[in-house]
Amino acid sequence: CFDDNQVLYVKNSRKELKQASTTKVMTAVLLLESDLLDAKNVISQKASNTPYSTPWMVPGDSYTNRQLLHALLPAGLNRTLTLFFLSVRKVF
């Protein structure tokens, strides 16, 4: 029976993993649905110190969400996702 929340198997449970592509895509979806693509953000010290962060983002720099979205997604994936989101957005 699996309804007692007992862990049956664990492997590398304490190992830190890089951000998954699914998380990136979901972040992009939420951003596109928010209609805040042109809102500006100022990079904070905390954001610039995030592990695996982009080295060219320094505290005090200002970027739109659109620019950050392009930085979030790999270049090859950008075109594909843009086409996909534009077609899906027409449905909603």
C-alpha positions in Angstrom: 0.0 0.0 0.0 1.4 3.4 -1.0 -0.8 5.8 0.9 1.3 6.0 4.1 3.9 8.5 2.6 6.8 6.1 3.2 9.8 6.7 1.0 10.6 3.5 -0.8 13.9 4.5 -2.5 16.2 7.5 -2.5 19.2 8.2 -4.6 21.3 11.4 -4.3 18.5 13.1 -2.4 20.9 15.8 -1.1 22.6 16.5 -4.5 21.9 19.9 -5.9 20.7 19.8 -9.5 20.7 22.5 -12.2 17.4 24.2 -13.1 15.2 21.9 -15.2 14.0 22.9 -18.7 10.4 22.4 -17.6 10.9 25.1 -14.9 12.2 27.5 -17.6 9.4 26.8 -19.9 6.8 27.2 -17.2 8.4 30.5 -16.1 8.2 31.7 -19.7 4.5 30.7 -20.0 3.7 32.5 -16.8 5.5 35.6 -18.0 3.8 35.6 -21.4 0.4 35.1 -19.7 1.0 38.0 -17.3 1.2 40.5 -20.1 4.2 42.1 -18.4 6.8 41.7 -21.1 7.7 45.3 -21.2 7.9 45.9 -17.4 11.4 46.8 -16.3 13.4 45.2 -13.5 16.5 46.3 -11.7 19.0 43.6 -11.0 19.5 43.2 -7.2 22.6 42.0 -5.4 20.7 38.8 -4.4 19.8 38.1 -8.0 23.3 38.7 -9.3 24.7 36.3 -6.6 22.4 33.4 -7.6 24.3 30.2 -8.5 24.6 29.7 -12.2 23.5 33.3 -12.9 24.5 35.2 -16.0 27.8 37.0 -15.4 26.8 40.1 -17.4 23.9 40.9 -15.1 25.3 43.2 -12.4 23.4 44.9 -9.6 21.8 48.2 -10.8 21.4 47.1 -14.4 17.9 47.4 -15.8 16.2 44.9 -18.1 12.7 44.4 -19.4 11.0 41.1 -18.8 11.2 40.5 -22.6 15.0 40.8 -22.4 15.1 38.5 -19.4 12.9 35.9 -21.2 15.4 35.8 -24.0 18.3 35.3 -21.5 16.3 32.6 -19.8 15.9 30.4 -22.8 18.7 28.9 -24.9 19.0 30.5 -28.4 17.9 27.4 -30.3 14.9 27.0 -28.1 13.9 30.7 -28.3 12.6 30.5 -31.9 10.7 27.3 -31.3 9.1 28.5 -28.1 8.3 31.9 -29.6 6.5 30.3 -32.5 4.7 27.9 -30.2 3.6 30.6 -27.7 2.4 32.9 -30.5 0.2 30.2 -31.9 -1.1 29.1 -28.5 -1.7 32.7 -27.5 -4.1 33.1 -30.4 -6.2 30.3 -29.0 -6.7 32.0 -25.6 
